[in-house]
Amino acid sequence: MPVDSSRLKGFYKLSVSERRSLLSEIAGLEDDMIEAWASNGELSEEVADRMIENVIGTYSLPIGVATNFIIDGEHYLIPFVVEEASVVAAASNMAKRCHSNGGFVSDNDAPVMIGQIQVVGCENPDLAKDAILSSKNELIDACNEVDPILVKFGGGCRDVEVRVIETESGPMVIVHILVDCRDAMGANAVNTMAETIAQRIEELSSGTVILRIISNLAVHRLAKVSAIFTPEEMSDDGKDSENGSNVIDGVIQAYHFAAADPFRATTHNKGIMNAISPIAIACGQDWRAIESGAHSYASFGREYSSMTHWEKDSDGNLVGSIEIPMAVGLVGGAVRIHPGAQANVALLGLRTANDLAKVMAAAGLAQNLGALRALATVGIQAGHMKLHLMNMVAAAGAKDHEVEKVATMVRESGERITMAAVENALSSLREQ
């Protein structure tokens, strides 16, 4: 179950071990899950060697927790596995700015994935299409016989679609099977079904089947999340509606830039994935498939554009929404064997794959707003560099006992945060 409250005041002030202890208490986690965090979520070499080929070791990244998220009336503490400073802070900051209207609201599609079957060499592609569609029920039944467990849990093949496309190799008949994967990402089930009916497709089409593979452009499995941010919530102090209205206008203008220009949209959408991909990694998901589907959907039937939409309602509130393919699962894959992923899923209190999809979409929307708000006000670098400062100090060669002192000297100097400023502060400290 999700936690009782995602508002953890002063959480960032705690030590790493104190944060783990607090989360363990809040989420009711088992000791082995806390140990997975404490040991950097490392896999044993035996488990790692089973996951991929030619294993030589494992590699760690920080796990941070985004706070303040309310989604469909429930509180979530969201794990991010990411190396970039300011990402977790920005998402947490924006998440608390929509509490007046209840936080984020989801309206996700059913978990339906597409399996593609490529047919070539058809003498009459249109007749082949008609023949396949006339046998739709037979094909659906054949698919569902392959995976009775999926059908038992309410999933299975739902429909068959057929397209004829023109290519440099000539016309091709492309068959889509639409499969409700329930709480699985679905690649194995979909691919198996596609392979199972391939021979029958050849008989019906008088063609030759080549590819039988899932599509990561999951247009039938969209995560849809929205939120309302009042002018007061968008203001610098949380009270000044005039200031907040100006911020909202700046956010909308920045969004309009991304919506109209692919060069801007690329970086705009990268910021959205700054939240979505780290959560996918934290929870053992195929983040490459998720990223591929998201960026493809941003250009699906149009010029590449924003994954989010921002507008102002009649009351002057900022209304944000995101609609994005979200092929995630809690059954199978790395989430079943990676101890760190299991701990992170437990922290989220997930019950279904749909829960994970809406959490990831909400975080993407919040992260996008964090970037837009920064760009429309102080600029993206001010906050980013402030949070990146500790990394810069360490990179300059500061010892553990020097890092905080040097960072404080740079912050209090009033200078722009640059590597030169950091190196000067370190030299000054050592001279003292």
Residue pairs with C-beta under 8 A, 6 or more apart in sequence:
1 349
1 351
2 74
2 75
2 76
2 348
2 349
3 26
3 27
3 75
3 76
3 77
3 349
4 26
4 75
5 26
5 75
6 67
6 68
6 69
6 70
6 75
6 76
6 77
6 95
7 67
7 68
7 75
7 96
8 22
8 26
8 67
8 77
11 19
11 22
11 65
11 67
12 89
14 22
17 38
19 65
20 34
20 37
20 38
21 34
23 29
23 65
23 77
23 347
24 33
24 34
26 77
27 77
27 346
27 347
27 349
29 343
29 346
29 347
30 346
32 339
33 339
33 342
33 343
33 346
33 347
34 343
35 339
36 339
36 340
36 342
36 343
37 63
37 340
37 343
40 60
40 340
41 60
41 63
41 338
41 339
41 340
41 341
41 343
42 58
42 60
42 340
43 51
43 58
43 338
43 339
45 55
45 57
45 58
47 337
47 338
48 55
48 57
48 58
49 55
50 337
51 334
51 337
61 81
61 82
61 83
61 281
62 81
62 82
62 83
63 79
63 80
63 81
63 282
63 340
63 344
64 79
64 80
64 82
64 87
64 88
65 77
65 78
65 79
65 80
65 88
65 347
66 77
66 78
66 79
66 80
66 88
66 91
66 92
66 95
66 275
66 363
66 366
67 77
67 92
67 95
67 96
68 92
68 93
68 95
68 96
68 99
69 75
69 76
69 77
69 78
69 95
69 103
69 104
69 359
69 362
69 363
69 366
70 76
70 95
70 98
70 99
70 102
70 103
70 104
71 103
71 104
71 105
71 106
71 225
71 358
71 359
71 362
72 104
72 105
72 106
72 358
73 102
73 103
76 348
76 349
76 359
77 347
77 348
78 91
78 279
78 348
78 359
78 363
79 279
79 282
79 283
79 344
79 347
79 348
80 87
80 88
80 91
80 275
80 278
80 279
80 282
80 363
81 278
81 279
81 281
81 282
81 344
82 88
82 274
82 277
82 278
82 281
84 274
85 384
85 387
85 388
85 391
86 383
86 384
86 387
86 388
87 274
87 275
87 278
87 367
89 383
89 387
90 366
90 367
90 370
90 371
90 374
90 383
91 275
91 363
91 366
91 367
91 370
93 370
94 366
94 367
94 369
94 370
94 373
95 103
95 104
95 362
95 363
95 366
97 229
97 233
97 234
97 369
98 104
98 227
98 228
98 229
98 233
99 233
100 228
100 230
100 232
100 233
101 227
101 228
101 229
101 230
101 317
103 227
104 225
104 226
104 227
104 358
104 362
104 365
104 366
105 225
105 226
105 227
106 223
106 224
106 225
106 358
106 361
106 362
107 224
107 225
107 226
108 222
108 223
108 224
108 326
108 354
108 357
108 358
108 361
109 220
109 221
109 222
109 223
109 224
110 180
110 220
110 221
111 155
111 180
111 181
111 182
111 183
111 184
111 186
111 221
111 353
111 354
111 357
112 158
112 178
112 179
112 180
112 181
112 218
112 220
112 221
113 178
113 179
113 181
113 185
113 186
113 187
113 190
113 214
113 215
113 218
113 220
113 221
113 327
114 176
114 177
114 178
114 179
114 190
114 214
114 215
114 217
114 218
114 219
114 220
115 176
115 177
115 179
115 190
115 191
115 193
115 194
115 212
115 213
115 214
115 215
116 174
116 175
116 176
116 194
116 211
116 212
116 213
116 214
116 215
117 174
117 175
117 176
117 177
117 194
117 197
117 198
117 201
117 209
117 211
117 212
118 172
118 173
118 174
118 209
118 210
118 211
118 212
119 128
119 172
119 173
119 174
119 175
119 201
119 202
119 205
119 207
119 208
119 209
119 210
120 169
120 170
120 172
120 173
120 207
120 208
120 210
121 207
121 208
122 128
122 171
122 173
122 205
122 206
122 207
123 206
125 164
125 171
125 172
125 173
126 164
128 173
128 204
128 205
128 206
128 207
129 162
129 163
129 164
129 173
131 204
131 205
132 139
132 160
132 162
132 173
132 175
132 201
132 204
132 205
133 160
133 162
135 200
135 204
136 159
136 160
138 200
139 157
139 160
139 177
139 197
139 200
139 201
140 157
140 158
140 159
140 160
140 177
142 196
142 197
142 200
143 156
143 157
143 177
143 179
143 193
143 196
143 197
144 150
144 151
144 156
144 157
146 189
146 192
146 193
146 196
147 155
147 156
147 189
147 192
147 193
150 156
150 180
150 181
150 182
150 184
150 189
153 182
153 183
154 180
154 182
155 179
155 180
155 181
155 182
156 179
156 180
157 177
157 178
157 179
157 180
157 193
158 178
158 179
158 180
159 177
159 178
160 175
160 176
160 177
160 178
161 175
161 176
161 178
162 173
162 174
162 175
162 176
163 173
163 174
163 176
164 171
164 172
164 173
164 174
165 171
165 172
165 174
173 205
173 207
175 201
176 215
177 190
177 193
177 194
177 197
178 220
179 186
179 189
179 190
179 193
181 189
181 190
181 329
181 353
182 331
182 353
183 329
183 330
183 331
183 352
183 353
184 329
184 330
184 331
184 332
184 353
185 285
185 286
185 289
185 327
185 328
185 329
185 332
185 333
185 353
186 214
186 327
186 329
187 214
187 286
187 289
188 332
190 214
191 212
191 213
191 214
194 212
194 213
194 214
195 212
198 209
198 212
199 209
201 209
202 208
202 209
216 289
216 290
216 292
216 293
216 296
216 325
216 327
217 292
217 293
217 296
217 297
217 300
217 325
218 293
218 325
218 326
218 327
219 297
219 300
219 325
221 325
221 326
221 327
221 357
222 297
222 323
222 324
222 325
222 326
223 322
223 323
223 324
223 325
223 326
223 357
223 358
223 360
223 361
224 321
224 322
224 323
224 361
225 321
225 322
225 358
225 361
225 362
225 365
226 319
226 320
226 321
226 322
226 365
227 319
227 320
227 321
227 362
227 365
227 366
228 313
228 317
228 318
228 319
229 248
229 317
229 318
229 319
229 320
229 369
230 241
230 244
230 317
230 318
231 241
231 242
231 243
231 244
231 245
231 247
231 248
231 316
231 317
231 318
232 238
232 239
232 240
232 241
232 244
233 244
234 244
234 245
234 247
234 248
234 251
234 318
234 373
235 241
235 243
235 244
235 247
236 243
236 247
236 377
237 243
241 316
245 316
247 373
247 376
247 377
248 312
248 316
248 317
248 318
249 312
250 373
250 375
250 376
250 377
251 310
251 318
251 369
251 372
251 373
251 376
252 310
252 311
252 312
252 318
253 376
254 372
254 375
254 376
255 268
255 306
255 308
255 309
255 310
255 372
257 264
258 264
258 265
258 268
258 269
258 305
258 306
259 265
259 305
259 306
259 309
260 305
262 303
262 304
262 305
265 298
265 304
265 305
265 306
266 304
268 306
268 307
268 308
268 368
268 371
268 372
269 294
269 295
269 298
269 306
269 307
271 367
271 368
271 370
271 371
272 294
272 307
272 308
272 322
272 324
272 364
272 365
272 367
272 368
273 291
273 294
273 364
274 367
275 360
275 363
275 364
275 366
275 367
276 287
276 290
276 291
276 294
276 324
276 360
276 361
276 363
276 364
276 367
277 287
277 290
277 291
279 285
279 356
279 359
279 360
279 363
280 286
280 287
280 290
280 328
280 360
281 287
282 340
282 341
282 344
283 328
283 335
283 341
283 344
283 345
283 348
283 350
283 356
284 333
284 334
284 335
284 336
284 338
284 341
284 342
284 344
284 345
285 328
285 329
285 333
285 334
285 335
285 356
286 327
286 333
289 327
290 325
290 326
290 327
290 328
290 360
293 324
293 325
293 326
293 327
294 307
294 324
294 325
295 304
296 325
297 307
297 323
297 324
297 325
298 304
298 305
298 306
298 307
299 305
307 322
307 323
307 324
307 364
307 368
308 320
308 321
308 322
308 364
308 365
308 368
309 320
309 321
309 322
309 323
310 318
310 319
310 320
310 369
310 372
311 318
311 319
312 318
312 319
313 319
320 365
320 368
320 369
321 365
322 361
322 364
322 365
322 368
324 361
324 364
326 357
326 360
326 361
328 353
328 356
328 357
328 360
329 335
329 353
330 345
330 350
330 352
330 353
330 356
331 353
334 341
335 341
335 342
335 345
336 342
345 356
348 355
348 356
348 359
350 356
350 359
371 380
374 380
374 382
374 383
374 384
385 416
385 417
386 411
386 417
388 417
389 407
389 410
389 411
389 417
389 422
390 403
390 407
392 417
392 419
392 422
393 402
393 403
393 406
393 407
393 410
393 422
393 426
394 403
395 419
396 406
396 419
396 422
396 423
396 426
397 426
398 406
398 426
402 426
402 429
402 430
405 429
406 422
406 425
406 426
406 429
409 425
409 428
409 429
410 417
410 421
410 422
410 425
411 417
413 421
413 425
415 421
